[in-house]
Amino acid sequence: MVVLGEVLVEVHAGTALREAADGTPARLSYSGDALNAAAAAAAAGARTALLAVVGDDELTAPLLRRAAELGVDTSHVRRAPRPNGAYLLAADPDGDRAFVYWRTASAGSTLSTGHIASWRTVLSRTKALITSGITGALSESSREAVVAAAETVHACGGHVSYDPNHRSRLTDRAAARSLLARVAPHTGLLKSSCPADAVALVDTADPGTAAVRYRALGARAVAVTAGPDRLLLDDGTAARLHSVPANPDPVDATGAGDCFTGTATARLALGDGLADAVAYGAAAASLSVSGRGGTGRVPSFCETRALAAIHRAATGAA
């Protein structure tokens, strides 16, 4: 399977950003929704490649090295004579997070349909593609690249997972809704947050209504996260609300949604049914919040499967 999107340099501050002062400690890492999802997919057992454009600065080599350490194939990654995008993050276990981004004219924003054409062989043969609204919001060329990739994979019989992941600092509602309308008909699994994404994109704070509206746009199955402990899955035949396994030691929820999408998509590509794949995604996402930053904790599939089984037995889920 392949993940199309942006890789970012991550600087994790040791204190709230408003309280940061000279000498504030920080941790350097690598993240971005594409890398987070790709790392989770690889950990879930899928052979996973990253389709991205990275920069020519001094952080490119360690960035790619980290991706490889996470089990992600970087042989298809392209380079551009631009800096890598970066962000500064401060987070706490309750989910309160603050971000400062440096993305303007980044290498990732140069993603285009030309790149998609160069990856056509990979895309036409893959079992699954993950991409997102963040990727499509980086630039006009990135938006067209997301659509072209989704069209290519769907036309060749592959599965597409799409996370609208609306970011108002990157794009306005109209552009995000337009991209969603173009990608949804090619999507096998659409993952959305509620109320954040749902209010912005389909005008509702109700998870069930959101799922119905996403499916009306063409998505065949929809997973709507409604807070840290609930998830609604609508496969077109029924909509069911599921509880999410609790993490007794939460640290930082950054990347948890990406971990869900990466894990669930990997398991679909490997032949699991939708309900099982989503249950594994929820378990992996729960485990991931024990780490700091987007790729600070990428659970192995053994851990994910064990937690999903424990949760299933405790809740009596089918």
ChimeraX commands (.cxc) that place a marker at each C-alpha (Angstrom):
marker #1 position 0.00,0.00,0.00 radius 0.5
marker #1 position 1.04,3.63,-0.44 radius 0.5
marker #1 position 0.59,6.87,1.48 radius 0.5
marker #1 position 0.53,10.17,-0.40 radius 0.5
marker #1 position 1.27,13.35,1.51 radius 0.5
marker #1 position 3.58,15.55,3.48 radius 0.5
marker #1 position 6.44,14.77,5.83 radius 0.5
marker #1 position 7.30,17.39,8.44 radius 0.5
marker #1 position 10.13,18.13,10.80 radius 0.5
marker #1 position 8.63,18.11,14.30 radius 0.5
marker #1 position 9.95,20.19,17.20 radius 0.5
marker #1 position 8.21,19.24,20.44 radius 0.5
marker #1 position 8.42,21.93,23.09 radius 0.5
marker #1 position 8.79,20.96,26.72 radius 0.5
marker #1 position 6.24,23.52,27.90 radius 0.5
marker #1 position 3.13,25.37,26.75 radius 0.5
marker #1 position 4.00,27.62,23.82 radius 0.5
marker #1 position 2.64,30.74,25.53 radius 0.5
marker #1 position 5.01,30.03,28.41 radius 0.5
marker #1 position 8.05,29.26,26.26 radius 0.5
marker #1 position 11.10,31.31,27.11 radius 0.5
marker #1 position 14.79,31.43,26.31 radius 0.5
marker #1 position 16.23,28.01,27.09 radius 0.5
marker #1 position 12.96,26.07,26.77 radius 0.5
marker #1 position 13.91,22.42,26.09 radius 0.5
marker #1 position 12.66,20.82,22.89 radius 0.5
marker #1 position 12.77,17.43,21.14 radius 0.5
marker #1 position 13.42,17.03,17.40 radius 0.5
marker #1 position 11.55,14.35,15.50 radius 0.5
marker #1 position 9.72,13.74,12.21 radius 0.5
marker #1 position 6.00,13.52,11.60 radius 0.5
marker #1 position 3.27,14.83,9.31 radius 0.5
marker #1 position 0.04,12.96,8.70 radius 0.5
marker #1 position 1.49,10.93,5.81 radius 0.5
marker #1 position 4.48,9.67,7.77 radius 0.5
marker #1 position 2.33,8.95,10.82 radius 0.5
marker #1 position -0.11,6.89,8.76 radius 0.5
marker #1 position 2.64,5.12,6.82 radius 0.5
marker #1 position 4.45,4.15,10.02 radius 0.5
marker #1 position 1.23,2.74,11.48 radius 0.5
marker #1 position 0.47,0.82,8.29 radius 0.5
marker #1 position 3.93,-0.73,8.24 radius 0.5
marker #1 position 3.64,-1.69,11.91 radius 0.5
marker #1 position 0.26,-3.29,11.17 radius 0.5
marker #1 position 1.96,-5.63,8.73 radius 0.5
marker #1 position 1.50,-4.01,5.33 radius 0.5
marker #1 position 4.32,-3.39,2.89 radius 0.5
marker #1 position 4.10,0.39,2.78 radius 0.5
marker #1 position 5.65,3.04,0.55 radius 0.5
marker #1 position 5.67,6.79,1.04 radius 0.5
marker #1 position 4.86,9.04,-1.93 radius 0.5
marker #1 position 6.08,12.50,-0.98 radius 0.5
marker #1 position 8.31,15.38,-1.96 radius 0.5
marker #1 position 11.04,16.28,0.53 radius 0.5
marker #1 position 13.51,19.15,0.59 radius 0.5
marker #1 position 17.20,19.67,0.07 radius 0.5
marker #1 position 18.13,20.94,3.53 radius 0.5
marker #1 position 20.27,19.25,6.17 radius 0.5
marker #1 position 17.30,17.53,7.79 radius 0.5
marker #1 position 16.32,15.50,4.72 radius 0.5
marker #1 position 18.74,12.63,5.35 radius 0.5
marker #1 position 17.69,12.07,8.99 radius 0.5
marker #1 position 14.04,12.49,7.98 radius 0.5
marker #1 position 14.31,9.70,5.41 radius 0.5
marker #1 position 16.37,7.61,7.80 radius 0.5
marker #1 position 13.63,7.87,10.42 radius 0.5
marker #1 position 11.00,6.82,7.89 radius 0.5
marker #1 position 13.08,3.77,6.99 radius 0.5
marker #1 position 13.52,2.93,10.67 radius 0.5
marker #1 position 9.74,2.90,10.93 radius 0.5
marker #1 position 9.57,0.30,8.17 radius 0.5
marker #1 position 8.46,2.63,5.38 radius 0.5
marker #1 position 9.79,2.31,1.83 radius 0.5
marker #1 position 11.17,5.71,0.78 radius 0.5
marker #1 position 12.50,4.68,-2.64 radius 0.5
marker #1 position 9.73,6.59,-4.44 radius 0.5
marker #1 position 10.21,9.86,-2.54 radius 0.5
marker #1 position 11.08,12.84,-4.75 radius 0.5
marker #1 position 13.19,15.87,-3.86 radius 0.5
marker #1 position 12.71,19.56,-4.54 radius 0.5
marker #1 position 15.13,22.49,-4.07 radius 0.5
marker #1 position 13.04,23.81,-1.19 radius 0.5
marker #1 position 13.20,23.53,2.61 radius 0.5
marker #1 position 11.27,20.82,4.42 radius 0.5
marker #1 position 8.12,21.93,6.20 radius 0.5
marker #1 position 8.28,22.03,9.99 radius 0.5
marker #1 position 6.09,22.61,13.01 radius 0.5
marker #1 position 6.48,23.39,16.69 radius 0.5
marker #1 position 4.21,21.43,19.01 radius 0.5
marker #1 position 3.27,21.57,22.66 radius 0.5
marker #1 position 0.75,19.04,23.98 radius 0.5
marker #1 position -0.62,17.55,27.17 radius 0.5
marker #1 position -2.36,14.23,27.96 radius 0.5
marker #1 position -5.81,15.87,27.99 radius 0.5
marker #1 position -5.48,16.57,24.29 radius 0.5
marker #1 position -4.83,20.29,24.52 radius 0.5
marker #1 position -2.32,21.04,21.80 radius 0.5
marker #1 position -0.81,24.11,20.22 radius 0.5
marker #1 position 0.98,24.20,16.87 radius 0.5
marker #1 position 3.09,26.68,14.96 radius 0.5
marker #1 position 3.77,25.70,11.33 radius 0.5
marker #1 position 6.40,26.69,8.77 radius 0.5
marker #1 position 5.05,25.43,5.44 radius 0.5
marker #1 position 5.14,28.33,3.00 radius 0.5
marker #1 position 7.02,27.34,-0.17 radius 0.5
marker #1 position 7.99,24.01,1.38 radius 0.5
marker #1 position 9.12,21.03,-0.65 radius 0.5
marker #1 position 5.93,19.17,0.24 radius 0.5
marker #1 position 3.76,21.90,-1.28 radius 0.5
marker #1 position 5.29,21.26,-4.73 radius 0.5
marker #1 position 3.48,17.91,-5.00 radius 0.5
marker #1 position 1.76,17.86,-8.39 radius 0.5
marker #1 position 0.06,15.74,-11.02 radius 0.5
marker #1 position 3.49,15.40,-12.62 radius 0.5
marker #1 position 4.59,13.44,-9.57 radius 0.5
marker #1 position 1.44,11.33,-9.77 radius 0.5
marker #1 position 2.25,10.52,-13.38 radius 0.5
marker #1 position 5.75,9.43,-12.34 radius 0.5
marker #1 position 4.20,7.13,-9.72 radius 0.5
marker #1 position 1.51,5.74,-11.99 radius 0.5
marker #1 position 2.94,2.22,-12.04 radius 0.5
marker #1 position 3.05,2.11,-8.24 radius 0.5
marker #1 position -0.43,3.58,-7.89 radius 0.5
marker #1 position -1.98,1.27,-10.48 radius 0.5
marker #1 position -0.64,-1.82,-8.68 radius 0.5
marker #1 position -1.21,-0.90,-5.07 radius 0.5
marker #1 position -3.91,-2.52,-2.97 radius 0.5
marker #1 position -4.59,0.67,-1.02 radius 0.5
marker #1 position -3.90,4.40,-0.94 radius 0.5
marker #1 position -4.10,6.77,2.02 radius 0.5
marker #1 position -4.27,10.50,1.46 radius 0.5
marker #1 position -5.80,13.51,3.19 radius 0.5
marker #1 position -7.32,16.94,3.06 radius 0.5
marker #1 position -4.14,18.34,4.57 radius 0.5
marker #1 position -2.18,17.17,1.55 radius 0.5
marker #1 position -4.77,18.68,-0.75 radius 0.5
marker #1 position -4.66,22.00,1.10 radius 0.5
marker #1 position -0.91,22.59,0.72 radius 0.5
marker #1 position -1.22,24.14,-2.74 radius 0.5
marker #1 position -3.34,24.08,-5.88 radius 0.5
marker #1 position -0.98,21.55,-7.43 radius 0.5
marker #1 position -1.19,19.34,-4.34 radius 0.5
marker #1 position -4.98,19.40,-4.49 radius 0.5
marker #1 position -4.96,18.15,-8.08 radius 0.5
marker #1 position -2.39,15.51,-7.14 radius 0.5
marker #1 position -4.67,14.11,-4.42 radius 0.5
marker #1 position -7.57,13.84,-6.85 radius 0.5
marker #1 position -5.42,12.26,-9.56 radius 0.5
marker #1 position -3.99,9.68,-7.16 radius 0.5
marker #1 position -7.43,8.72,-5.82 radius 0.5
marker #1 position -8.83,8.43,-9.35 radius 0.5
marker #1 position -5.92,6.26,-10.48 radius 0.5
marker #1 position -6.07,3.81,-7.58 radius 0.5
marker #1 position -9.85,3.52,-7.67 radius 0.5
marker #1 position -9.88,2.98,-11.45 radius 0.5
marker #1 position -7.36,0.15,-11.05 radius 0.5
marker #1 position -9.44,-1.62,-8.39 radius 0.5
marker #1 position -7.53,-0.46,-5.33 radius 0.5
marker #1 position -8.90,0.83,-2.05 radius 0.5
marker #1 position -8.70,4.52,-1.11 radius 0.5
marker #1 position -8.77,5.83,2.47 radius 0.5
marker #1 position -9.32,9.56,2.84 radius 0.5
marker #1 position -9.16,11.74,5.94 radius 0.5
marker #1 position -10.54,15.25,5.24 radius 0.5
marker #1 position -8.61,16.51,8.31 radius 0.5
marker #1 position -9.77,20.10,7.80 radius 0.5
marker #1 position -7.29,22.77,8.89 radius 0.5
marker #1 position -8.71,26.29,8.70 radius 0.5
marker #1 position -5.21,27.80,8.70 radius 0.5
marker #1 position -4.44,25.93,5.48 radius 0.5
marker #1 position -7.67,26.23,3.53 radius 0.5
marker #1 position -11.19,27.59,3.70 radius 0.5
marker #1 position -14.34,25.53,3.97 radius 0.5
marker #1 position -15.36,25.97,0.36 radius 0.5
marker #1 position -12.07,24.60,-0.98 radius 0.5
marker #1 position -12.08,21.72,1.54 radius 0.5
marker #1 position -15.65,20.81,0.62 radius 0.5
marker #1 position -14.85,20.93,-3.07 radius 0.5
marker #1 position -11.92,18.54,-2.61 radius 0.5
marker #1 position -14.03,16.24,-0.45 radius 0.5
marker #1 position -16.73,16.10,-3.15 radius 0.5
marker #1 position -14.15,15.14,-5.77 radius 0.5
marker #1 position -12.40,12.46,-3.68 radius 0.5
marker #1 position -15.34,10.87,-1.84 radius 0.5
marker #1 position -16.69,8.92,-4.85 radius 0.5
marker #1 position -13.35,7.09,-5.06 radius 0.5
marker #1 position -13.14,6.39,-1.32 radius 0.5
marker #1 position -13.60,3.02,0.33 radius 0.5
marker #1 position -13.09,4.33,3.87 radius 0.5
marker #1 position -13.50,7.95,4.89 radius 0.5
marker #1 position -12.30,8.81,8.39 radius 0.5
marker #1 position -13.55,12.06,9.92 radius 0.5
marker #1 position -13.58,13.75,13.31 radius 0.5
marker #1 position -16.77,15.09,14.85 radius 0.5
marker #1 position -17.52,17.82,15.55 radius 0.5
marker #1 position -14.37,19.46,14.08 radius 0.5
marker #1 position -14.37,18.09,10.52 radius 0.5
marker #1 position -18.08,17.35,10.40 radius 0.5
marker #1 position -19.21,20.87,11.28 radius 0.5
marker #1 position -16.83,22.45,8.78 radius 0.5
marker #1 position -17.49,20.05,5.92 radius 0.5
marker #1 position -21.03,18.64,6.23 radius 0.5
marker #1 position -22.72,21.11,8.61 radius 0.5
marker #1 position -23.46,18.82,11.54 radius 0.5
marker #1 position -22.14,17.99,15.00 radius 0.5
marker #1 position -23.95,14.64,15.05 radius 0.5
marker #1 position -21.74,11.64,14.12 radius 0.5
marker #1 position -24.58,9.64,12.57 radius 0.5
marker #1 position -25.76,12.49,10.41 radius 0.5
marker #1 position -22.18,13.22,9.39 radius 0.5
marker #1 position -21.70,9.62,8.26 radius 0.5
marker #1 position -24.88,9.71,6.18 radius 0.5
marker #1 position -23.80,12.94,4.50 radius 0.5
marker #1 position -20.32,11.65,3.74 radius 0.5
marker #1 position -21.79,8.51,2.21 radius 0.5
marker #1 position -24.17,10.63,0.15 radius 0.5
marker #1 position -21.05,12.20,-1.40 radius 0.5
marker #1 position -19.93,8.73,-2.50 radius 0.5
marker #1 position -17.80,7.27,0.31 radius 0.5
marker #1 position -18.63,3.58,0.71 radius 0.5
marker #1 position -17.82,3.35,4.43 radius 0.5
marker #1 position -17.32,6.07,7.01 radius 0.5
marker #1 position -15.63,6.04,10.42 radius 0.5
marker #1 position -16.42,9.09,12.54 radius 0.5
marker #1 position -14.41,9.67,15.70 radius 0.5
marker #1 position -16.56,11.40,18.31 radius 0.5
marker #1 position -14.13,12.27,21.09 radius 0.5
marker #1 position -11.37,10.07,22.52 radius 0.5
marker #1 position -13.64,7.16,23.49 radius 0.5
marker #1 position -16.29,6.75,20.78 radius 0.5
marker #1 position -16.28,5.86,17.11 radius 0.5
marker #1 position -19.21,5.46,14.75 radius 0.5
marker #1 position -18.84,3.08,11.81 radius 0.5
marker #1 position -21.32,3.28,8.93 radius 0.5
marker #1 position -20.76,0.70,6.21 radius 0.5
marker #1 position -23.85,1.55,4.22 radius 0.5
marker #1 position -25.95,-1.24,5.74 radius 0.5
marker #1 position -25.85,-0.16,9.39 radius 0.5
marker #1 position -24.36,2.52,11.60 radius 0.5
marker #1 position -22.98,1.38,14.93 radius 0.5
marker #1 position -21.33,3.33,17.73 radius 0.5
marker #1 position -18.26,1.59,19.16 radius 0.5
marker #1 position -16.26,2.35,22.27 radius 0.5
marker #1 position -12.50,2.86,21.93 radius 0.5
marker #1 position -10.06,1.04,24.23 radius 0.5
marker #1 position -8.89,3.34,27.01 radius 0.5
marker #1 position -5.21,4.15,27.40 radius 0.5
marker #1 position -4.23,4.24,31.10 radius 0.5
marker #1 position -1.07,6.24,30.40 radius 0.5
marker #1 position -1.87,9.00,27.88 radius 0.5
marker #1 position 0.86,11.47,26.97 radius 0.5
marker #1 position 0.03,13.14,23.65 radius 0.5
marker #1 position -2.76,12.53,21.13 radius 0.5
marker #1 position -0.83,13.95,18.15 radius 0.5
marker #1 position -1.11,11.58,15.21 radius 0.5
marker #1 position -3.67,9.25,16.81 radius 0.5
marker #1 position -6.12,9.74,13.93 radius 0.5
marker #1 position -3.36,9.04,11.42 radius 0.5
marker #1 position -2.45,5.88,13.35 radius 0.5
marker #1 position -6.08,4.78,13.13 radius 0.5
marker #1 position -6.24,5.33,9.38 radius 0.5
marker #1 position -2.89,3.71,8.71 radius 0.5
marker #1 position -3.68,0.63,10.77 radius 0.5
marker #1 position -7.23,0.16,9.51 radius 0.5
marker #1 position -6.19,0.58,5.87 radius 0.5
marker #1 position -3.29,-1.81,6.25 radius 0.5
marker #1 position -5.52,-4.48,7.69 radius 0.5
marker #1 position -8.06,-3.99,4.87 radius 0.5
marker #1 position -5.23,-4.38,2.35 radius 0.5
marker #1 position -4.19,-7.57,4.11 radius 0.5
marker #1 position -7.69,-9.03,3.81 radius 0.5
marker #1 position -9.38,-8.29,7.15 radius 0.5
marker #1 position -13.03,-7.34,7.17 radius 0.5
marker #1 position -14.05,-3.73,7.74 radius 0.5
marker #1 position -15.23,-4.19,11.35 radius 0.5
marker #1 position -12.03,-5.96,12.39 radius 0.5
marker #1 position -9.83,-3.47,10.55 radius 0.5
marker #1 position -11.54,-0.55,12.27 radius 0.5
marker #1 position -11.29,-2.26,15.67 radius 0.5
marker #1 position -7.55,-2.69,15.13 radius 0.5
marker #1 position -7.30,0.94,14.05 radius 0.5
marker #1 position -8.99,2.11,17.23 radius 0.5
marker #1 position -6.73,-0.05,19.40 radius 0.5
marker #1 position -3.58,1.17,17.68 radius 0.5
marker #1 position -4.69,4.80,17.99 radius 0.5
marker #1 position -5.29,4.32,21.70 radius 0.5
marker #1 position -1.84,2.82,22.20 radius 0.5
marker #1 position -0.21,5.60,20.17 radius 0.5
marker #1 position -1.15,8.34,22.64 radius 0.5
marker #1 position 1.41,6.95,25.08 radius 0.5
marker #1 position 4.13,8.52,22.93 radius 0.5
marker #1 position 5.17,12.09,22.39 radius 0.5
marker #1 position 4.74,13.51,18.90 radius 0.5
marker #1 position 3.31,12.00,15.75 radius 0.5
marker #1 position 5.61,8.98,15.58 radius 0.5
marker #1 position 6.70,8.82,19.20 radius 0.5
marker #1 position 4.75,5.61,19.83 radius 0.5
marker #1 position 3.95,3.32,16.93 radius 0.5
marker #1 position 2.52,0.09,18.37 radius 0.5
marker #1 position 3.39,-3.29,16.91 radius 0.5
marker #1 position 0.52,-5.31,15.51 radius 0.5
marker #1 position 0.97,-7.86,18.31 radius 0.5
marker #1 position 0.21,-5.09,20.81 radius 0.5
marker #1 position -2.66,-3.78,18.75 radius 0.5
marker #1 position -4.25,-7.20,18.28 radius 0.5
marker #1 position -3.91,-7.99,21.98 radius 0.5
marker #1 position -5.58,-4.75,23.07 radius 0.5
marker #1 position -8.38,-5.19,20.52 radius 0.5
marker #1 position -9.03,-8.71,21.82 radius 0.5
marker #1 position -9.09,-7.56,25.45 radius 0.5
marker #1 position -11.47,-4.74,24.60 radius 0.5
marker #1 position -13.73,-7.04,22.59 radius 0.5
marker #1 position -13.94,-9.50,25.50 radius 0.5
marker #1 position -14.58,-6.73,28.03 radius 0.5
marker #1 position -17.34,-5.06,26.02 radius 0.5
marker #1 position -18.86,-8.14,24.44 radius 0.5
marker #1 position -18.41,-6.67,20.98 radius 0.5
marker #1 position -18.95,-8.98,18.03 radius 0.5
marker link #1:1,2 radius 0.2
marker link #1:2,3 radius 0.2
marker link #1:3,4 radius 0.2
marker link #1:4,5 radius 0.2
marker link #1:5,6 radius 0.2
marker link #1:6,7 radius 0.2
marker link #1:7,8 radius 0.2
marker link #1:8,9 radius 0.2
marker link #1:9,10 radius 0.2
marker link #1:10,11 radius 0.2
marker link #1:11,12 radius 0.2
marker link #1:12,13 radius 0.2
marker link #1:13,14 radius 0.2
marker link #1:14,15 radius 0.2
marker link #1:15,16 radius 0.2
marker link #1:16,17 radius 0.2
marker link #1:17,18 radius 0.2
marker link #1:18,19 radius 0.2
marker link #1:19,20 radius 0.2
marker link #1:20,21 radius 0.2
marker link #1:21,22 radius 0.2
marker link #1:22,23 radius 0.2
marker link #1:23,24 radius 0.2
marker link #1:24,25 radius 0.2
marker link #1:25,26 radius 0.2
marker link #1:26,27 radius 0.2
marker link #1:27,28 radius 0.2
marker link #1:28,29 radius 0.2
marker link #1:29,30 radius 0.2
marker link #1:30,31 radius 0.2
marker link #1:31,32 radius 0.2
marker link #1:32,33 radius 0.2
marker link #1:33,34 radius 0.2
marker link #1:34,35 radius 0.2
marker link #1:35,36 radius 0.2
marker link #1:36,37 radius 0.2
marker link #1:37,38 radius 0.2
marker link #1:38,39 radius 0.2
marker link #1:39,40 radius 0.2
marker link #1:40,41 radius 0.2
marker link #1:41,42 radius 0.2
marker link #1:42,43 radius 0.2
marker link #1:43,44 radius 0.2
marker link #1:44,45 radius 0.2
marker link #1:45,46 radius 0.2
marker link #1:46,47 radius 0.2
marker link #1:47,48 radius 0.2
marker link #1:48,49 radius 0.2
marker link #1:49,50 radius 0.2
marker link #1:50,51 radius 0.2
marker link #1:51,52 radius 0.2
marker link #1:52,53 radius 0.2
marker link #1:53,54 radius 0.2
marker link #1:54,55 radius 0.2
marker link #1:55,56 radius 0.2
marker link #1:56,57 radius 0.2
marker link #1:57,58 radius 0.2
marker link #1:58,59 radius 0.2
marker link #1:59,60 radius 0.2
marker link #1:60,61 radius 0.2
marker link #1:61,62 radius 0.2
marker link #1:62,63 radius 0.2
marker link #1:63,64 radius 0.2
marker link #1:64,65 radius 0.2
marker link #1:65,66 radius 0.2
marker link #1:66,67 radius 0.2
marker link #1:67,68 radius 0.2
marker link #1:68,69 radius 0.2
marker link #1:69,70 radius 0.2
marker link #1:70,71 radius 0.2
marker link #1:71,72 radius 0.2
marker link #1:72,73 radius 0.2
marker link #1:73,74 radius 0.2
marker link #1:74,75 radius 0.2
marker link #1:75,76 radius 0.2
marker link #1:76,77 radius 0.2
marker link #1:77,78 radius 0.2
marker link #1:78,79 radius 0.2
marker link #1:79,80 radius 0.2
marker link #1:80,81 radius 0.2
marker link #1:81,82 radius 0.2
marker link #1:82,83 radius 0.2
marker link #1:83,84 radius 0.2
marker link #1:84,85 radius 0.2
marker link #1:85,86 radius 0.2
marker link #1:86,87 radius 0.2
marker link #1:87,88 radius 0.2
marker link #1:88,89 radius 0.2
marker link #1:89,90 radius 0.2
marker link #1:90,91 radius 0.2
marker link #1:91,92 radius 0.2
marker link #1:92,93 radius 0.2
marker link #1:93,94 radius 0.2
marker link #1:94,95 radius 0.2
marker link #1:95,96 radius 0.2
marker link #1:96,97 radius 0.2
marker link #1:97,98 radius 0.2
marker link #1:98,99 radius 0.2
marker link #1:99,100 radius 0.2
marker link #1:100,101 radius 0.2
marker link #1:101,102 radius 0.2
marker link #1:102,103 radius 0.2
marker link #1:103,104 radius 0.2
marker link #1:104,105 radius 0.2
marker link #1:105,106 radius 0.2
marker link #1:106,107 radius 0.2
marker link #1:107,108 radius 0.2
marker link #1:108,109 radius 0.2
marker link #1:109,110 radius 0.2
marker link #1:110,111 radius 0.2
marker link #1:111,112 radius 0.2
marker link #1:112,113 radius 0.2
marker link #1:113,114 radius 0.2
marker link #1:114,115 radius 0.2
marker link #1:115,116 radius 0.2
marker link #1:116,117 radius 0.2
marker link #1:117,118 radius 0.2
marker link #1:118,119 radius 0.2
marker link #1:119,120 radius 0.2
marker link #1:120,121 radius 0.2
marker link #1:121,122 radius 0.2
marker link #1:122,123 radius 0.2
marker link #1:123,124 radius 0.2
marker link #1:124,125 radius 0.2
marker link #1:125,126 radius 0.2
marker link #1:126,127 radius 0.2
marker link #1:127,128 radius 0.2
marker link #1:128,129 radius 0.2
marker link #1:129,130 radius 0.2
marker link #1:130,131 radius 0.2
marker link #1:131,132 radius 0.2
marker link #1:132,133 radius 0.2
marker link #1:133,134 radius 0.2
marker link #1:134,135 radius 0.2
marker link #1:135,136 radius 0.2
marker link #1:136,137 radius 0.2
marker link #1:137,138 radius 0.2
marker link #1:138,139 radius 0.2
marker link #1:139,140 radius 0.2
marker link #1:140,141 radius 0.2
marker link #1:141,142 radius 0.2
marker link #1:142,143 radius 0.2
marker link #1:143,144 radius 0.2
marker link #1:144,145 radius 0.2
marker link #1:145,146 radius 0.2
marker link #1:146,147 radius 0.2
marker link #1:147,148 radius 0.2
marker link #1:148,149 radius 0.2
marker link #1:149,150 radius 0.2
marker link #1:150,151 radius 0.2
marker link #1:151,152 radius 0.2
marker link #1:152,153 radius 0.2
marker link #1:153,154 radius 0.2
marker link #1:154,155 radius 0.2
marker link #1:155,156 radius 0.2
marker link #1:156,157 radius 0.2
marker link #1:157,158 radius 0.2
marker link #1:158,159 radius 0.2
marker link #1:159,160 radius 0.2
marker link #1:160,161 radius 0.2
marker link #1:161,162 radius 0.2
marker link #1:162,163 radius 0.2
marker link #1:163,164 radius 0.2
marker link #1:164,165 radius 0.2
marker link #1:165,166 radius 0.2
marker link #1:166,167 radius 0.2
marker link #1:167,168 radius 0.2
marker link #1:168,169 radius 0.2
marker link #1:169,170 radius 0.2
marker link #1:170,171 radius 0.2
marker link #1:171,172 radius 0.2
marker link #1:172,173 radius 0.2
marker link #1:173,174 radius 0.2
marker link #1:174,175 radius 0.2
marker link #1:175,176 radius 0.2
marker link #1:176,177 radius 0.2
marker link #1:177,178 radius 0.2
marker link #1:178,179 radius 0.2
marker link #1:179,180 radius 0.2
marker link #1:180,181 radius 0.2
marker link #1:181,182 radius 0.2
marker link #1:182,183 radius 0.2
marker link #1:183,184 radius 0.2
marker link #1:184,185 radius 0.2
marker link #1:185,186 radius 0.2
marker link #1:186,187 radius 0.2
marker link #1:187,188 radius 0.2
marker link #1:188,189 radius 0.2
marker link #1:189,190 radius 0.2
marker link #1:190,191 radius 0.2
marker link #1:191,192 radius 0.2
marker link #1:192,193 radius 0.2
marker link #1:193,194 radius 0.2
marker link #1:194,195 radius 0.2
marker link #1:195,196 radius 0.2
marker link #1:196,197 radius 0.2
marker link #1:197,198 radius 0.2
marker link #1:198,199 radius 0.2
marker link #1:199,200 radius 0.2
marker link #1:200,201 radius 0.2
marker link #1:201,202 radius 0.2
marker link #1:202,203 radius 0.2
marker link #1:203,204 radius 0.2
marker link #1:204,205 radius 0.2
marker link #1:205,206 radius 0.2
marker link #1:206,207 radius 0.2
marker link #1:207,208 radius 0.2
marker link #1:208,209 radius 0.2
marker link #1:209,210 radius 0.2
marker link #1:210,211 radius 0.2
marker link #1:211,212 radius 0.2
marker link #1:212,213 radius 0.2
marker link #1:213,214 radius 0.2
marker link #1:214,215 radius 0.2
marker link #1:215,216 radius 0.2
marker link #1:216,217 radius 0.2
marker link #1:217,218 radius 0.2
marker link #1:218,219 radius 0.2
marker link #1:219,220 radius 0.2
marker link #1:220,221 radius 0.2
marker link #1:221,222 radius 0.2
marker link #1:222,223 radius 0.2
marker link #1:223,224 radius 0.2
marker link #1:224,225 radius 0.2
marker link #1:225,226 radius 0.2
marker link #1:226,227 radius 0.2
marker link #1:227,228 radius 0.2
marker link #1:228,229 radius 0.2
marker link #1:229,230 radius 0.2
marker link #1:230,231 radius 0.2
marker link #1:231,232 radius 0.2
marker link #1:232,233 radius 0.2
marker link #1:233,234 radius 0.2
marker link #1:234,235 radius 0.2
marker link #1:235,236 radius 0.2
marker link #1:236,237 radius 0.2
marker link #1:237,238 radius 0.2
marker link #1:238,239 radius 0.2
marker link #1:239,240 radius 0.2
marker link #1:240,241 radius 0.2
marker link #1:241,242 radius 0.2
marker link #1:242,243 radius 0.2
marker link #1:243,244 radius 0.2
marker link #1:244,245 radius 0.2
marker link #1:245,246 radius 0.2
marker link #1:246,247 radius 0.2
marker link #1:247,248 radius 0.2
marker link #1:248,249 radius 0.2
marker link #1:249,250 radius 0.2
marker link #1:250,251 radius 0.2
marker link #1:251,252 radius 0.2
marker link #1:252,253 radius 0.2
marker link #1:253,254 radius 0.2
marker link #1:254,255 radius 0.2
marker link #1:255,256 radius 0.2
marker link #1:256,257 radius 0.2
marker link #1:257,258 radius 0.2
marker link #1:258,259 radius 0.2
marker link #1:259,260 radius 0.2
marker link #1:260,261 radius 0.2
marker link #1:261,262 radius 0.2
marker link #1:262,263 radius 0.2
marker link #1:263,264 radius 0.2
marker link #1:264,265 radius 0.2
marker link #1:265,266 radius 0.2
marker link #1:266,267 radius 0.2
marker link #1:267,268 radius 0.2
marker link #1:268,269 radius 0.2
marker link #1:269,270 radius 0.2
marker link #1:270,271 radius 0.2
marker link #1:271,272 radius 0.2
marker link #1:272,273 radius 0.2
marker link #1:273,274 radius 0.2
marker link #1:274,275 radius 0.2
marker link #1:275,276 radius 0.2
marker link #1:276,277 radius 0.2
marker link #1:277,278 radius 0.2
marker link #1:278,279 radius 0.2
marker link #1:279,280 radius 0.2
marker link #1:280,281 radius 0.2
marker link #1:281,282 radius 0.2
marker link #1:282,283 radius 0.2
marker link #1:283,284 radius 0.2
marker link #1:284,285 radius 0.2
marker link #1:285,286 radius 0.2
marker link #1:286,287 radius 0.2
marker link #1:287,288 radius 0.2
marker link #1:288,289 radius 0.2
marker link #1:289,290 radius 0.2
marker link #1:290,291 radius 0.2
marker link #1:291,292 radius 0.2
marker link #1:292,293 radius 0.2
marker link #1:293,294 radius 0.2
marker link #1:294,295 radius 0.2
marker link #1:295,296 radius 0.2
marker link #1:296,297 radius 0.2
marker link #1:297,298 radius 0.2
marker link #1:298,299 radius 0.2
marker link #1:299,300 radius 0.2
marker link #1:300,301 radius 0.2
marker link #1:301,302 radius 0.2
marker link #1:302,303 radius 0.2
marker link #1:303,304 radius 0.2
marker link #1:304,305 radius 0.2
marker link #1:305,306 radius 0.2
marker link #1:306,307 radius 0.2
marker link #1:307,308 radius 0.2
marker link #1:308,309 radius 0.2
marker link #1:309,310 radius 0.2
marker link #1:310,311 radius 0.2
marker link #1:311,312 radius 0.2
marker link #1:312,313 radius 0.2
marker link #1:313,314 radius 0.2
marker link #1:314,315 radius 0.2
marker link #1:315,316 radius 0.2
marker link #1:316,317 radius 0.2
marker link #1:317,318 radius 0.2
view
